[in-house]
Amino acid sequence: MKVKYSSKTKFERNEKPAEKSQMRQGEKVGVIGSKLPTGEIMANEILLGVPAPKPKAQ
């Protein structure tokens, strides 16, 4: 999924403000935003360093 951001997008790491320059390639992130007609997400907020989901017990 493609995510777009703007100068208004807020970045956060560990519940504290962060800079987009702190984003690392391949890092898991959470995105809060709106879906555009193109299918892309326009991010209002990007949460850096989100842990990978835990596998479901079978």
Order of alpha helices (4+ residues) and beta strands (2+ residues): beta-beta-beta-beta-beta
